[in-house]
Amino acid sequence: MSERLDFKAFHDCMGDHPSQTAIFHSNGSKWWMQVAAGWSLPDSVRNLGYLKRRSLFRQFIEAIDFTQLQLLDDTVTKIALTLDEQTQGSLTLHPGTQASDNYFMTVATRMRCTVTEDPDRVIYPPIDEQPHRGLRQFKASHLQVVDVIDATVSIVLVEDRKFAYKSVDRPIYLRGDTEHLLDELDALVQFSGEPNVAQLIGLVVSESPYKTCPSADMASLVITGLLLEYYPGGSLEDTIQQSEGVDDTLLVQWALQIGEALAIMHLRGRAHVDMKPANVVLDAHQNAILIDIGGTGGFSWEWLSPEMSQAMRAGNEFIPTTAPFKERVATDCWAYGRILLSFAGKSDTCTDGGAGASRLHSVARRLTEATPEARMSLSDALTELRGNKI
């Protein structure tokens, strides 16, 4: 019998409650699983270094006879371990396994396990269940990763052209992440062809990573991520931080491009909710492009409007991404004003004697008033930035 384990992510909490994701291979089939210890470990184990704790837990997992467990096909099996004197659900180790000085081995005879589907597994949406399945599809196996931007986005090559790949899988996957990605897919389709908004190229697909038995049938594909236009100018955040001074004309251009993209989103019933310089990138011609436009994937405390921050501190399970649309629009506009303030501080005033910087600062100040009622509207801000009186 040909068997092997491939270890994936290992996690614990301050040295306690270790969990290990792994793939069990047997006779040409494979099962994804997560093995988790559900009791508090003794200090002698918790005080060991991370790598030593991981090594001990993996050594113990290698001793488990997984053929004696009812692993679930085509998904992730959660094997929850507990310490219990009952005989039901006992764990079987390979014959000849020695307890040695491995803590987990020494308590193995007291361990009981419960087998369920892992509720925290990465969810890969089936392509034929999606309303946008008619979009162009790219096989995940054809993507060549050339650089990593962050935990979810990498730069890939497809037919010698660079794209940005936003993946479903990520180092810390939370329930709801897949739905947030699908929300962004909806938004990208909605704003296809709009200037200054990130553009979708297509869907990245593959056979389900969890598929137990290999087959030549590729009819049931899943979405592993989104293939997006790649913008080589980097983020606006890096540009502003690394520049000693920026031409006023360029700053006003960026301000207008970001504001107009935001206005289009609001007009069509969407709010961004995570407006900040890191979510604006520059294309090859120094045009500003708004990214992460799904509106549900997250937010940044320091870029929330004062009233939104106050609501968060008040508790009551308030979440900015699910606030009433009017409130989300207000926080977008306030954050946009803060972006303009950062622009005004970077002006080199070399083209118009500082008129551009003065206009940016004036608009920014009125967009970021403490109360929503006192703030300038986005449409008025854009009118003034264009040099027109309001």
C-alpha positions as CSV (number, residue, x, y, z in Angstrom):
1,M,0.0,0.0,0.0
2,S,1.5,3.3,-1.1
3,E,0.8,6.0,1.6
4,R,2.3,9.4,2.4
5,L,1.4,12.7,4.1
6,D,2.0,16.2,2.7
7,F,2.0,18.7,5.5
8,K,0.5,22.1,4.8
9,A,-0.3,24.9,7.3
10,F,0.4,24.5,11.0
11,H,-1.3,26.8,13.6
12,D,-1.4,27.1,17.3
13,C,-2.6,29.8,19.8
14,M,0.2,31.0,22.0
15,G,1.7,27.5,22.0
16,D,-1.7,25.9,22.7
17,H,-4.4,24.0,20.7
18,P,-2.2,23.0,17.7
19,S,-3.8,22.2,14.4
20,Q,-2.2,20.8,11.3
21,T,-3.6,20.8,7.7
22,A,-2.3,17.9,5.7
23,I,-3.0,15.7,2.6
24,F,-3.2,12.0,3.1
25,H,-2.3,10.0,-0.1
26,S,-3.2,6.4,-0.5
27,N,-3.3,4.2,-3.6
28,G,-3.7,7.1,-6.0
29,S,-6.4,8.9,-4.0
30,K,-6.0,11.8,-1.6
31,W,-7.9,13.3,1.3
32,W,-7.4,16.8,2.7
33,M,-7.7,17.0,6.5
34,Q,-7.1,19.1,9.5
35,V,-6.0,17.5,12.7
36,A,-6.7,19.6,15.8
37,A,-6.0,19.1,19.5
38,G,-8.9,20.4,21.5
39,W,-7.3,20.5,25.0
40,S,-4.9,22.8,26.8
41,L,-1.3,21.5,26.5
42,P,1.0,21.3,29.6
43,D,3.5,24.1,30.1
44,S,6.4,21.8,29.2
45,V,5.0,21.7,25.6
46,R,3.7,25.2,25.4
47,N,7.0,26.6,26.4
48,L,8.8,24.8,23.6
49,G,9.7,26.8,20.5
50,Y,7.2,27.0,17.6
51,L,9.3,24.8,15.3
52,K,9.8,22.1,18.1
53,R,6.0,22.1,18.8
54,R,5.2,21.7,15.1
55,S,7.8,18.9,14.8
56,L,6.3,17.0,17.7
57,F,2.7,17.3,16.5
58,R,3.7,16.3,12.9
59,Q,5.7,13.3,14.2
60,F,2.6,12.2,16.1
61,I,0.3,12.7,13.0
62,E,2.6,10.5,11.0
63,A,2.0,7.7,13.5
64,I,-1.8,7.8,13.0
65,D,-3.3,5.1,10.8
66,F,-5.7,7.2,8.7
67,T,-7.0,4.1,6.9
68,Q,-9.0,3.4,10.1
69,L,-10.8,6.7,9.9
70,Q,-13.8,7.6,7.7
71,L,-12.2,10.4,5.8
72,L,-14.6,12.5,3.7
73,D,-14.2,12.5,-0.1
74,D,-13.9,15.8,-2.1
75,T,-13.6,18.1,0.9
76,V,-11.6,18.8,4.1
77,T,-12.0,16.4,7.0
78,K,-11.7,17.8,10.4
79,I,-10.2,15.3,12.9
80,A,-10.9,16.8,16.3
81,L,-8.9,15.2,19.1
82,T,-9.9,15.2,22.7
83,L,-8.6,13.5,25.9
84,D,-11.2,11.1,27.2
85,E,-11.3,7.8,29.0
86,Q,-14.1,6.5,26.9
87,T,-13.4,3.8,24.3
88,Q,-15.7,5.1,21.6
89,G,-13.8,7.0,18.9
90,S,-10.4,5.9,19.9
91,L,-7.4,6.6,17.7
92,T,-5.4,3.9,16.0
93,L,-1.7,4.3,15.5
94,H,0.6,2.3,13.2
95,P,1.8,-0.9,14.7
96,G,5.2,-0.6,16.4
97,T,4.8,3.1,17.2
98,Q,7.0,4.1,20.2
99,A,5.8,6.7,22.7
100,S,9.4,8.0,23.2
101,D,9.6,11.5,24.6
102,N,6.9,13.0,22.3
103,Y,4.1,14.3,24.6
104,F,1.4,13.5,22.0
105,M,2.6,9.9,21.7
106,T,2.4,9.5,25.5
107,V,-1.3,10.5,25.7
108,A,-2.3,8.8,22.4
109,T,-4.1,5.9,24.2
110,R,-6.4,8.5,25.9
111,M,-7.2,10.3,22.7
112,R,-10.6,10.2,21.1
113,C,-11.4,11.7,17.7
114,T,-14.5,13.1,16.0
115,V,-14.6,13.2,12.2
116,T,-16.6,16.0,10.5
117,E,-16.4,18.3,7.5
118,D,-14.1,21.2,8.3
119,P,-16.4,24.3,8.6
120,D,-13.3,26.6,8.2
121,R,-12.0,25.1,5.0
122,V,-11.3,27.3,1.9
123,I,-14.5,27.3,-0.2
124,Y,-13.8,27.1,-3.9
125,P,-17.0,28.1,-5.8
126,P,-18.1,25.8,-8.6
127,I,-17.9,27.6,-11.9
128,D,-21.3,26.2,-13.2
129,E,-23.1,27.7,-10.2
130,Q,-21.9,31.3,-11.0
131,P,-23.8,33.9,-13.0
132,H,-20.6,35.0,-14.6
133,R,-19.5,31.6,-15.8
134,G,-19.5,33.0,-19.4
135,L,-16.4,35.1,-18.7
136,R,-13.0,34.1,-20.2
137,Q,-11.4,31.3,-18.2
138,F,-7.8,30.6,-17.5
139,K,-6.4,27.3,-16.1
140,A,-4.6,27.8,-12.8
141,S,-1.9,25.4,-14.0
142,H,-1.0,27.8,-16.8
143,L,-0.2,30.7,-14.5
144,Q,3.4,31.4,-13.8
145,V,3.9,33.3,-10.5
146,V,6.7,35.9,-10.9
147,D,6.2,38.0,-7.8
148,V,4.0,38.2,-4.7
149,I,2.3,41.6,-3.8
150,D,0.5,40.5,-0.6
151,A,-1.2,37.6,1.0
152,T,-3.9,37.3,-1.6
153,V,-2.4,38.9,-4.8
154,S,0.5,37.9,-6.9
155,I,1.9,38.9,-10.3
156,V,1.6,36.1,-12.9
157,L,2.6,35.5,-16.4
158,V,0.1,34.2,-19.0
159,E,1.3,33.9,-22.5
160,D,4.2,36.2,-21.7
161,R,1.9,39.0,-20.4
162,K,1.8,40.1,-16.8
163,F,-1.5,40.1,-14.8
164,A,-2.5,40.4,-11.2
165,Y,-4.0,37.2,-9.7
166,K,-6.2,37.5,-6.7
167,S,-6.7,34.0,-5.1
168,V,-9.4,32.5,-3.0
169,D,-6.8,30.7,-0.9
170,R,-4.7,32.7,1.5
171,P,-2.5,32.1,4.6
172,I,-5.3,33.2,7.0
173,Y,-8.6,32.3,5.4
174,L,-11.8,33.4,7.3
175,R,-15.3,32.3,6.8
176,G,-16.9,34.7,4.3
177,D,-13.7,35.4,2.3
178,T,-15.0,33.5,-0.7
179,E,-18.3,35.5,-0.7
180,H,-16.3,38.7,-0.5
181,L,-14.3,37.7,-3.5
182,L,-17.5,36.9,-5.4
183,D,-18.9,40.3,-4.4
184,E,-15.8,41.9,-5.9
185,L,-16.3,39.8,-9.0
186,D,-19.9,41.2,-9.3
187,A,-18.5,44.7,-8.9
188,L,-15.7,44.2,-11.5
189,V,-18.2,42.9,-14.0
190,Q,-20.5,45.9,-13.3
191,F,-17.7,48.4,-13.9
192,S,-16.1,46.7,-16.9
193,G,-14.7,49.3,-19.3
194,E,-15.0,52.2,-16.8
195,P,-11.9,54.4,-16.6
196,N,-9.9,54.5,-13.4
197,V,-11.4,51.4,-12.0
198,A,-9.6,48.0,-11.9
199,Q,-10.4,45.8,-14.8
200,L,-11.2,42.1,-14.8
201,I,-9.6,39.9,-17.4
202,G,-11.2,36.6,-16.5
203,L,-11.7,33.7,-14.0
204,V,-8.9,31.4,-12.9
205,V,-10.2,27.8,-12.7
206,S,-9.1,24.3,-11.9
207,E,-10.4,21.0,-10.8
208,S,-11.3,21.1,-7.2
209,P,-8.1,20.9,-5.1
210,Y,-10.0,18.7,-2.7
211,K,-11.0,16.1,-5.3
212,T,-10.3,12.6,-3.9
213,C,-10.0,10.4,-6.9
214,P,-8.2,11.7,-10.0
215,S,-10.1,11.7,-13.3
216,A,-9.8,13.0,-16.8
217,D,-13.2,14.7,-16.5
218,M,-12.6,18.4,-16.1
219,A,-16.3,19.3,-16.4
220,S,-16.7,20.3,-12.7
221,L,-14.4,23.2,-12.4
222,V,-14.0,25.6,-9.5
223,I,-12.9,29.2,-9.3
224,T,-9.5,29.6,-7.6
225,G,-9.3,33.3,-8.2
226,L,-9.6,36.4,-10.4
227,L,-7.3,37.4,-13.2
228,L,-7.0,41.2,-13.2
229,E,-5.2,43.9,-15.3
230,Y,-1.8,44.5,-13.9
231,Y,-0.9,48.1,-13.2
232,P,2.9,48.5,-13.0
233,G,3.1,51.9,-11.4
234,G,2.7,50.5,-7.9
235,S,0.4,51.8,-5.1
236,L,-0.4,55.5,-4.6
237,E,0.6,54.9,-0.9
238,D,4.2,54.0,-1.9
239,T,4.4,56.8,-4.5
240,I,3.3,59.5,-1.9
241,Q,5.6,58.1,0.8
242,Q,8.6,57.8,-1.3
243,S,8.3,61.1,-3.2
244,E,9.7,64.3,-1.8
245,G,7.5,66.4,-4.1
246,V,5.0,65.7,-6.8
247,D,3.9,68.1,-9.6
248,D,0.6,69.9,-8.8
249,T,-0.9,69.0,-12.2
250,L,-0.3,65.3,-11.5
251,L,-1.8,65.5,-8.0
252,V,-4.9,67.2,-9.3
253,Q,-5.2,64.6,-12.1
254,W,-5.1,61.8,-9.5
255,A,-7.6,63.5,-7.3
256,L,-10.0,63.9,-10.2
257,Q,-9.5,60.3,-11.4
258,I,-10.1,58.8,-8.0
259,G,-13.1,61.1,-7.3
260,E,-14.7,60.4,-10.6
261,A,-14.3,56.6,-10.1
262,L,-15.8,56.9,-6.7
263,A,-18.7,59.0,-8.0
264,I,-19.5,56.3,-10.6
265,M,-19.5,53.6,-7.9
266,H,-21.9,55.7,-5.8
267,L,-24.1,56.5,-8.8
268,R,-24.5,52.8,-9.4
269,G,-25.3,51.8,-5.9
270,R,-21.9,50.7,-4.6
271,A,-19.7,52.0,-1.9
272,H,-16.0,51.2,-1.5
273,V,-15.7,51.4,2.3
274,D,-11.9,50.9,2.3
275,M,-10.8,54.0,0.5
276,K,-7.1,54.6,1.2
277,P,-3.9,55.3,-0.8
278,A,-3.0,51.6,-0.7
279,N,-6.2,50.8,-2.7
280,V,-5.2,53.1,-5.5
281,V,-2.6,52.0,-8.0
282,L,-1.0,53.7,-11.0
283,D,-0.9,52.4,-14.5
284,A,2.0,52.7,-17.0
285,H,0.9,56.2,-17.9
286,Q,0.5,57.4,-14.3
287,N,-3.3,57.3,-14.3
288,A,-4.9,56.5,-10.9
289,I,-6.8,53.2,-10.7
290,L,-9.2,52.3,-7.9
291,I,-8.8,48.6,-6.7
292,D,-10.5,46.3,-4.2
293,I,-13.9,47.6,-5.2
294,G,-16.1,44.8,-3.8
295,G,-17.2,46.9,-0.9
296,T,-17.6,43.9,1.6
297,G,-14.1,42.5,2.0
298,G,-12.8,44.8,4.8
299,F,-12.1,48.2,6.1
300,S,-9.3,50.2,7.8
301,W,-10.0,51.9,11.2
302,E,-7.9,55.0,10.4
303,W,-9.8,55.6,7.2
304,L,-13.3,55.4,8.6
305,S,-15.2,58.6,9.0
306,P,-15.6,59.9,12.6
307,E,-19.2,58.9,12.8
308,M,-18.4,55.4,11.5
309,S,-15.5,55.0,14.0
310,Q,-17.9,56.1,16.8
311,A,-20.4,53.5,15.8
312,M,-17.7,50.9,15.8
313,R,-16.6,51.8,19.4
314,A,-20.2,51.7,20.6
315,G,-20.3,48.0,19.7
316,N,-23.7,46.5,19.0
317,E,-22.0,44.3,16.4
318,F,-21.8,47.3,14.0
319,I,-19.9,46.5,10.8
320,P,-19.0,49.3,8.3
321,T,-19.4,47.1,5.3
322,T,-23.0,46.4,6.2
323,A,-24.0,49.9,7.3
324,P,-26.7,51.7,5.4
325,F,-25.6,52.8,2.0
326,K,-25.7,56.5,2.8
327,E,-23.3,56.0,5.7
328,R,-20.9,54.0,3.6
329,V,-20.9,56.7,0.9
330,A,-20.2,59.3,3.7
331,T,-17.2,57.4,4.9
332,D,-15.9,57.0,1.3
333,C,-16.1,60.8,0.8
334,W,-14.4,61.5,4.1
335,A,-11.6,59.1,3.3
336,Y,-11.3,60.6,-0.1
337,G,-10.8,64.0,1.6
338,R,-8.0,62.5,3.7
339,I,-6.3,61.2,0.6
340,L,-6.4,64.8,-0.9
341,L,-4.9,66.1,2.3
342,S,-1.9,63.8,1.8
343,F,-1.7,65.1,-1.8
344,A,-1.6,68.7,-0.7
345,G,1.3,68.0,1.6
346,K,3.3,66.5,-1.2
347,S,2.9,69.3,-3.8
348,D,6.2,70.8,-5.1
349,T,4.2,73.8,-6.5
350,C,6.4,74.0,-9.5
351,T,3.7,74.4,-12.2
352,D,1.0,76.8,-11.0
353,G,2.5,78.7,-8.1
354,G,0.8,76.4,-5.6
355,A,-2.8,77.0,-6.9
356,G,-3.3,73.2,-7.4
357,A,-2.1,72.4,-3.8
358,S,-4.3,75.2,-2.5
359,R,-7.3,73.8,-4.3
360,L,-6.6,70.3,-3.0
361,H,-6.2,71.5,0.6
362,S,-9.4,73.6,0.4
363,V,-11.5,70.7,-1.0
364,A,-9.9,68.2,1.4
365,R,-10.6,70.4,4.5
366,R,-14.3,70.7,3.5
367,L,-14.6,66.9,2.8
368,T,-13.3,66.0,6.2
369,E,-15.4,68.2,8.4
370,A,-16.3,66.5,11.7
371,T,-20.0,66.2,11.0
372,P,-21.5,64.8,7.7
373,E,-23.9,67.8,7.4
374,A,-21.0,70.2,7.3
375,R,-19.1,68.4,4.6
376,M,-18.8,69.3,0.9
377,S,-20.5,66.9,-1.5
378,L,-18.4,64.7,-3.8
379,S,-19.9,66.4,-6.9
380,D,-19.0,69.8,-5.6
381,A,-15.5,68.7,-4.7
382,L,-15.0,67.5,-8.3
383,T,-16.4,70.7,-9.7
384,E,-13.9,72.8,-7.7
385,L,-11.0,70.5,-8.5
386,R,-11.7,71.0,-12.1
387,G,-11.2,74.7,-11.5
388,N,-14.8,75.7,-11.7
389,K,-16.5,77.9,-9.0
390,I,-19.4,76.4,-7.1
